[in-house]
Amino acid sequence: MSKATELLRAAATPEDLVTDDELNKAWGNANFGGMEKREVIRVGTLKCLVGYHQGFTSKTICTELGLINAKYKVTPKGRAYLYLSCRNGCNL
């Protein structure tokens, strides 16, 4: 069984994988205007997955949360997060 599958079996929502406390700690004083925090990390992880580049701040936040790694590849946790946050449809 893959690591992403194991994470999906243990988590029912994106908040189970990345808690609000973890998100707030990684977020620091970042400001993305009116964009919600979870939307920033969802879009940032998706950009990494499809090969698009993103800004340093969103990349750093996603890396600190374990959604992408230092080589700019999506981790199993990132794949599970994307699935859970988009399984009922995404408005990108």
Secondary structure by P-SEA (a helix, b strand, c coil): ccaaaaaaaacccccccccaaaaaaaacccccccccaaaaaaaaaaaaaacccccaaaaaaaaaaccccccccccaaaaaaaaaaccccccc
